Amino acid sequence: MRRVTLAAALASLSLLAARADPVLPENPGDLPEPPVAMGPAYVVPVSGVIGSDLLEFLRRALRQCQADGYPTLILELDTPGGLLIESLEISELIQSAPIPNKIAFVKTRALSAGALIALSCDRLVMREGTEIGDCIPVMPGGPGGTGVELPEKYVRPVVARMHSLAELHGYPVALAEGMVDKNLEVHELLHPERHPDLPRVLSDRDLANAGLSPAEVESRILSPRGEIVTLTALQAKDHGLAEGVVANLSALYRHLGIPADQARRLAPLWSERLIAWITSPLITMLLLAVGLMGLYAEFSHPGFGIPGLAALACFGALLFAHYLGGYVEYWELFLFLGGAALLAVEIFLIPGFGVTGIAGIALMVVALALATMQPVSGGIGALMKELPLAAARILGAVGLSLVGFLGLIAIVPRLPGARRMILETPPAPQRLIPAQGDLVGRKAKAITPLHPSGKIRLGEEVLDAVSDGDFLPEGTPVTITRVEGTRIVVRADA
């Protein structure tokens, strides 16, 4: 077990030390003093939603800790949980790391996947007022966004993982299992000395396996069936999960025997922070919206310029960041590039706008929707429940982009100097449109792209015209086919 019997003997000495050092907890007897110092340590923050970005950060932190020969790694936990697959990988990564001392320090909360990561460490210490537990796997959705519990076949492997971690590191197995399995009823023996062969905290399943009932052993229920175990710092200490409660990180250093100047904090690199920022839901939505605004502007005005480049930059940054963060597979990247290639072919090589362009846009939208989806466990059912969320993000981005584009149309022309940024055809002398018979059949030349509207030159006259079907590039010889009021319709010469 993790507890050392020297704790009781040192409790009075610890109390004297607490009066001299204000950074110690109010009751230092809660913490057993280690027999030897643990040497210098790396402190690694584990904060926010757990995903692929944190997995890569922890890989780098573990490599650096080993390379520098630091014997102690402290994981500072402040997380509501995160992605199941990545959390299991992080748990295995921490457990298998050849670092002598791996300490979980709950700074604020270690819920869901955070509890799994905490129990992957050799020892657990919590700050006052923190909590740990509620590790049942869920997928997005449910009333109030609380999540939908995964089927039992996906819960059992997590229960087994928590069981093995608790056995390995000496944590109460029933508490660890109860954080995942709500079908367990967790008990605490009122007189553990009468049953030395039983753990102090155990489940109804443990009692049944021992051929006993709760009444026979005189126990009290810590967590009833149907509820998930979630503990405060003091509860975790009282029930043997946490070895103690401290006031702050400095008190933890004191307990571990690590001088504060030998505790080195390792933070994510700027590139890791940037990836996490871009892949956050809000920034993802904004990048999609700005990219779509660029596409609207590009198709509304002839040529390829700043709006098109802005769209490519937004979509490229979004896709690349999700790829580096582990959210995008190769085939999704190829899907987007294929759609972009079809769109480029439609714009630059094929006159008009038809199946190729529509297919290109559709492929790009599907690729972006898949890229913004969170990885899920639970098979095709879980995937189908995540798809509406991805569709909602895309539709929300479309709505934002429409509002933004309309706002730009209304605001930008009024800004000082904005006129110099907008290409405008010099106004042609106004004239009345001749009668239909005077124009039909006459030859002209497109002086702007017709998408499908634009301008043509007829002799010395510059007239507004509309192509009869296809989009026509600038310089195309055309023939006027009909005049409908003030609307001149032209067709490209064969």
C-alpha positions in Angstrom: 0.0 0.0 0.0 1.1 3.6 -0.5 0.7 4.7 3.1 3.8 4.6 5.3 3.5 3.9 9.0 6.0 6.6 9.8 3.3 9.2 9.2 1.8 8.9 12.7 5.2 9.3 14.4 6.1 12.4 12.4 2.7 14.1 12.8 3.7 16.2 15.8 7.0 17.3 14.2 5.0 18.3 11.1 2.6 20.4 13.2 5.6 22.4 14.6 6.9 22.9 11.1 3.5 24.2 10.0 3.7 27.1 12.6 7.0 28.2 11.2 6.2 27.9 7.5 3.0 29.6 6.2 3.0 27.7 2.9 2.3 24.4 4.7 -1.3 23.1 4.9 -3.3 23.9 8.1 -3.0 20.3 9.2 0.3 18.9 7.9 -0.3 15.7 9.8 -2.5 14.8 6.8 0.7 14.2 4.8 3.3 11.6 5.6 6.8 13.0 5.4 8.8 11.0 2.8 12.0 9.4 4.2 14.2 10.9 1.5 14.1 13.9 -0.9 12.8 13.2 -4.4 15.3 15.5 -6.2 14.4 18.1 -8.8 11.1 17.8 -10.6 9.2 18.9 -13.7 5.7 20.4 -13.1 3.5 19.8 -16.1 0.1 21.5 -16.3 -2.8 19.3 -17.5 -5.6 21.9 -18.1 -8.6 22.3 -20.3 -10.3 19.6 -22.4 -8.0 16.6 -23.0 -7.3 16.0 -26.6 -4.5 15.1 -29.1 -2.7 18.4 -28.4 -2.3 17.5 -24.7 -1.1 14.0 -25.7 1.7 15.4 -27.8 2.6 17.9 -25.1 2.9 15.2 -22.5 5.0 13.0 -24.8 7.4 15.9 -25.1 7.3 16.5 -21.4 8.1 12.9 -20.5 11.0 12.8 -23.1 12.5 16.0 -21.6 12.1 14.7 -18.0 13.9 11.5 -18.9 16.6 13.3 -21.0 17.4 15.8 -18.1 17.5 13.0 -15.5 14.7 14.5 -13.3 13.5 11.7 -10.9 10.1 13.3 -10.3 7.2 14.4 -12.6 4.3 16.4 -11.1 1.1 16.6 -13.2 -0.9 19.6 -12.1 -4.5 18.7 -13.0 -7.3 21.2 -13.8 -9.5 19.5 -16.4 -13.2 18.6 -16.8 -12.2 15.6 -19.0 -11.9 15.1 -22.7 -11.6 12.5 -25.5 -11.6 8.9 -24.4 -9.1 7.5 -26.9 -6.5 10.2 -26.2 -7.1 9.8 -22.4 -6.4 6.1 -22.5 -3.2 6.7 -24.5 -2.1 9.4 -22.0 -2.8 7.0 -19.1 -0.7 4.2 -20.7 2.0 6.8 -21.6 2.3 8.0 -18.0 2.2 4.5 -16.5 4.9 3.1 -18.7 7.2 6.1 -18.4 10.5 5.1 -16.7 10.4 8.0 -14.2 10.8 7.0 -10.6 8.2 9.4 -9.0 5.0 10.4 -10.8 2.8 12.6 -8.7 -0.8 13.8 -9.5 -1.6 17.1 -8.0 -5.3 18.2 -8.4 -5.1 21.9 -8.6 -8.9 22.5 -9.3 -10.6 19.4 -10.6 -9.8 16.0 -12.1 -13.0 14.9 -13.6 -13.8 12.2 -16.2 -10.6 11.6 -18.1 -8.8 13.7 -15.6 -9.5 11.1 -12.9 -8.1 8.4 -15.2 -4.9 10.4 -15.6 -4.6 11.1 -11.9 -4.8 7.4 -11.0 -2.2 6.6 -13.6 0.3 8.3 -11.3 2.1 6.7 -8.4 0.7 9.1 -5.8 -2.2 11.6 -5.5 -2.3 14.8 -3.6 -5.2 17.3 -3.8 -5.5 21.0 -3.1 -8.1 22.2 -0.7 -11.6 22.6 -2.3 -10.9 20.4 -5.3 -12.7 17.3 -6.6 -12.0 14.1 -8.5 -14.2 11.4 -10.1 -17.1 11.0 -12.6 -15.2 9.1 -15.1 -18.1 7.4 -17.0 -17.5 7.5 -20.8 -20.0 9.7 -22.7 -20.4 11.1 -26.1 -21.7 14.6 -27.0 -25.4 15.3 -26.7 -28.0 14.6 -24.1 -30.2 17.0 -22.1 -28.4 20.2 -21.3 -25.3 19.0 -23.1 -24.4 16.6 -20.2 -23.5 13.8 -22.6 -25.0 10.5 -23.6 -23.6 7.4 -21.8 -21.8 4.9 -24.1 -23.1 1.3 -24.2 -21.8 -1.1 -21.6 -19.2 -2.7 -23.9 -17.4 0.6 -24.1 -17.6 1.2 -20.3 -16.2 -2.2 -19.2 -12.6 -1.5 -20.7 -12.5 1.7 -18.8 -13.6 0.0 -15.6 -10.9 -2.6 -16.1 -8.3 0.1 -16.7 -9.3 1.9 -13.5 -9.2 -1.4 -11.6 -5.7 -2.2 -12.8 -4.4 1.3 -12.0 -5.8 1.2 -8.5 -4.3 -2.2 -7.8 -0.9 -1.1 -9.2 -0.7 2.1 -7.2 -2.5 1.1 -4.1 -5.7 3.1 -4.5 -9.0 1.8 -3.2 -10.2 -0.4 -6.1 -13.9 0.1 -5.3 -13.6 3.9 -5.5 -11.8 3.7 -8.8 -14.3 1.4 -10.3 -17.2 3.4 -8.9 -16.0 6.5 -10.8 -16.9 4.6 -14.0 -19.5 1.9 -13.1 -22.7 3.4 -11.7 -24.1 -0.2 -11.1 -21.7 -0.5 -8.2 -22.6 0.3 -4.6 -19.5 1.4 -2.7 -19.3 0.7 1.0 -16.9 1.6 3.8 -16.4 -0.8 6.8 -17.2 0.8 10.1 -15.0 -1.7 12.0 -12.2 -2.7 9.5 -10.2 -4.3 12.3 -12.8 -7.0 12.6 -12.3 -8.0 8.9 -8.6 -7.8 8.3 -8.9 -9.8 5.1 -11.2 -7.2 3.5 -10.3 -3.7 2.3 -11.7 -0.8 4.2 -13.5 0.6 1.1 -15.2 -2.1 -1.0 -18.1 -2.7 -3.4 -21.2 -4.8 -3.0 -19.7 -7.0 -5.6 -16.7 -7.5 -3.4 -18.9 -8.4 -0.5 -20.9 -10.9 -2.6 -17.7 -12.5 -3.8 -16.7 -12.9 -0.1 -20.1 -14.4 0.7 -21.0 -11.5 3.0 -23.8 -8.9 3.2 -23.4 -5.2 4.2 -25.3 -5.9 7.4 -22.9 -8.7 8.4 -19.8 -6.5 8.1 -21.4 -3.3 9.5 -20.7 -0.8 6.7 -22.0 2.5 5.5 -22.7 3.4 1.9 -20.3 5.9 0.3 -21.9 5.9 -3.1 -25.3 4.3 -3.8 -26.1 2.2 -6.9 -27.0 4.4 -9.8 -24.6 7.2 -8.9 -21.0 7.8 -10.1 -18.3 8.4 -7.4 -17.2 12.0 -7.2 -15.1 13.0 -4.2 -14.0 16.3 -2.6 -10.4 16.6 -1.5 -11.1 15.8 2.1 -13.4 12.9 1.2 -10.6 11.5 -1.1 -8.2 11.7 1.8 -10.5 10.2 4.4 -11.3 7.2 2.1 -7.7 6.5 1.3 -7.6 7.7 -2.3 -5.5 10.9 -1.8 -2.5 10.7 0.5 -3.2 14.2 1.7 -4.6 17.7 1.1 -2.4 20.8 0.8 -3.0 24.5 0.6 -0.9 25.1 -2.5 1.9 23.9 -4.7 4.5 25.2 -2.4 3.2 23.0 0.4 3.4 20.1 -2.0 7.1 20.9 -2.7 7.7 20.9 1.0 6.1 17.5 1.5 8.0 16.0 -1.4 11.3 17.4 -0.2 11.9 19.4 -3.4 13.3 22.9 -3.0 11.2 25.4 -4.9 14.1 26.4 -7.0 14.5 22.8 -8.3 10.8 22.6 -9.4 10.9 23.5 -13.1 7.6 24.3 -14.8 7.2 23.0 -18.3 4.6 24.9 -20.4 3.3 24.1 -23.9 5.2 25.6 -26.8 3.7 28.5 -28.7 3.0 26.1 -31.6 1.1 23.7 -29.3 -0.9 26.6 -27.8 -1.7 27.9 -31.4 -3.0 24.5 -32.5 -5.2 24.2 -29.3 -6.5 27.8 -29.9 -7.3 27.2 -33.6 -9.1 23.9 -32.9 -11.2 25.4 -30.2 -14.9 25.4 -31.2 -15.3 29.2 -31.3 -12.2 29.8 -33.4 -13.1 26.9 -35.7 -16.5 28.5 -36.3 -15.0 32.0 -36.9 -12.4 30.6 -39.4 -15.1 28.8 -41.3 -17.3 31.9 -41.4 -14.4 34.2 -42.6 -13.4 31.6 -45.2 -17.0 31.4 -46.5 -17.2 35.2 -46.6 -14.1 35.2 -48.8 -15.7 32.7 -51.2 -18.9 34.8 -51.4 -16.8 37.8 -52.2 -14.7 36.0 -54.7 -17.6 34.7 -56.7 -19.4 38.0 -56.5 -16.6 40.0 -58.1 -14.5 39.1 -61.2 -10.9 37.8 -60.9 -9.1 36.2 -58.0 -7.8 38.5 -55.3 -7.7 39.2 -51.6 -11.0 37.5 -50.7 -10.0 34.3 -52.4 -6.6 34.3 -50.7 -8.3 35.0 -47.3 -10.6 32.0 -47.8 -7.7 29.7 -48.7 -5.7 31.0 -45.7 -8.7 30.4 -43.3 -9.5 26.9 -44.6 -5.9 25.9 -44.9 -5.1 27.0 -41.3 -8.2 25.3 -40.0 -7.5 22.0 -41.8 -3.7 22.0 -41.0 -4.2 22.8 -37.3 -6.8 20.0 -37.0 -4.4 17.7 -38.8 -1.5 18.5 -36.5 -3.8 18.1 -33.5 -4.7 14.6 -34.6 -8.4 15.4 -35.5 -7.9 14.9 -39.3 -7.0 11.7 -41.2 -5.1 11.7 -44.4 -8.2 10.9 -46.5 -10.0 14.0 -45.1 -7.0 16.1 -46.2 -7.0 14.6 -49.6 -10.8 15.1 -49.8 -10.4 18.8 -49.2 -7.5 19.2 -51.7 -9.5 17.3 -54.3 -12.4 19.6 -53.8 -10.1 22.6 -54.1 -8.6 21.2 -57.3 -12.1 20.7 -58.8 -13.0 24.3 -57.9 -9.8 25.6 -59.4 -10.5 23.7 -62.6 -14.0 25.2 -62.8 -12.8 28.7 -62.2 -9.7 28.8 -64.5 -10.2 26.1 -67.1 -13.9 25.4 -67.8 -16.2 28.1 -68.9 -19.3 28.6 -66.9 -20.1 27.1 -63.5 -21.6 23.6 -63.3 -21.1 20.1 -61.9 -17.4 20.4 -61.4 -17.6 23.5 -59.3 -20.5 22.3 -57.3 -18.7 19.0 -56.7 -15.6 20.8 -55.6 -17.5 23.0 -53.1 -19.3 19.9 -51.8 -16.1 18.0 -51.2 -14.5 20.9 -49.4 -17.5 21.4 -47.1 -17.7 17.6 -46.3 -13.9 17.6 -45.5 -14.2 20.7 -43.3 -17.2 19.2 -41.5 -15.4 15.9 -40.8 -12.2 17.8 -39.8 -14.2 19.7 -37.1 -15.7 16.6 -35.7 -14.4 15.4 -32.3 -13.0 11.8 -32.4 -15.6 9.5 -30.9 -15.7 6.0 -29.4 -18.8 3.9 -29.8 -18.8 2.8 -33.5 -21.1 4.1 -36.2 -23.9 5.0 -33.7 -21.6 7.4 -31.9 -20.4 8.8 -35.2 -24.0 9.4 -36.4 -24.8 11.3 -33.2 -21.7 13.5 -33.7 -22.6 14.3 -37.3 -25.5 16.7 -36.5 -23.1 18.7 -34.3 -20.6 19.0 -37.2 -23.5 20.0 -39.5 -24.6 22.6 -37.0 -21.1 24.1 -36.9 -21.1 24.3 -40.7 -24.6 25.9 -40.8 -23.7 28.3 -38.0 -20.6 29.3 -40.0 -22.7 29.8 -43.1 -25.1 32.0 -41.2 -22.2 34.1 -39.7 -20.6 34.5 -43.1 -23.8 35.7 -44.7 -24.3 38.3 -41.9 -20.7 39.3 -42.1 -20.7 39.6 -45.9 -23.9 41.7 -46.0 -22.4 43.9 -43.2 -19.2 44.4 -45.3 -21.2 45.4 -48.3 -23.1 48.0 -46.3 -20.1 49.3 -44.3 -16.9 49.1 -46.4 -17.9 51.5 -49.2 -18.5 54.2 -46.5 -15.0 53.9 -44.9 -12.4 56.6 -45.7 -10.2 55.4 -48.5 -12.3 52.4 -49.3 -13.2 53.6 -52.8 -9.5 53.3 -53.7 -9.6 49.6 -52.8 -12.6 48.8 -55.0 -12.1 48.3 -58.7 -14.8 50.1 -60.6 -15.4 50.4 -64.4 -15.4 54.1 -65.4 -19.0 55.2 -66.1 -19.9 55.1 -69.8 -21.8 57.8 -71.4 -25.5 57.1 -70.9 -27.6 56.4 -73.9 -31.0 54.9 -74.6 -30.9 51.3 -75.6 -31.7 51.1 -79.4 -34.7 49.2 -80.5 -34.4 45.4 -80.6 -33.9 45.3 -84.3 -31.0 47.6 -84.1 -29.0 45.3 -81.7 -29.9 41.7 -82.3 -27.3 39.9 -84.3 -24.6 42.6 -83.8 -21.1 41.6 -82.8 -19.5 42.9 -79.6 -16.7 42.0 -77.2 -16.7 41.3 -73.5 -14.6 43.9 -71.6 -15.2 42.3 -68.2 -15.9 38.7 -67.3 -19.6 37.8 -67.7 -20.5 35.9 -64.5 -23.2 36.0 -66.0 -23.5 39.8 -66.0 -20.8 42.2 -67.0 -20.0 44.8 -69.7 -19.5 44.5 -73.5 -18.1 47.0 -76.0 -20.3 47.6 -79.1 -18.3 49.9 -81.4 -17.6 52.9 -79.1 -20.4 52.1 -76.7 -20.0 50.3 -73.4 -23.2 48.4 -72.5 -24.3 46.2 -69.6 -25.0 42.6 -70.8 -25.8 39.2 -69.5 -24.5 35.9 -71.0 -26.9 33.4 -72.2 -26.0 30.5 -69.9 -22.2 30.2 -69.6 -19.8 32.4 -67.7 -17.6 34.2 -70.3 -14.1 35.4 -69.7 -13.0 39.0 -70.5 -12.2 39.5 -74.2 -14.7 36.9 -75.5 -16.3 37.8 -78.9 -20.0 37.7 -78.4 -23.2 38.2 -80.5 -26.3 39.9 -79.1 -29.1 37.4 -79.3 -32.0 39.4 -77.8 -33.0 42.5 -75.9 -35.5 42.3 -73.1 -36.3 45.9 -72.1 -33.0 47.2 -70.9 -31.5 43.7 -70.6 -29.1 42.7 -73.3 -28.4 39.0 -73.7 -25.3 37.8 -75.5 -23.8 34.5 -76.6 -20.2 33.6 -77.2 -19.3 33.3 -80.9 -18.5 29.8 -82.0 
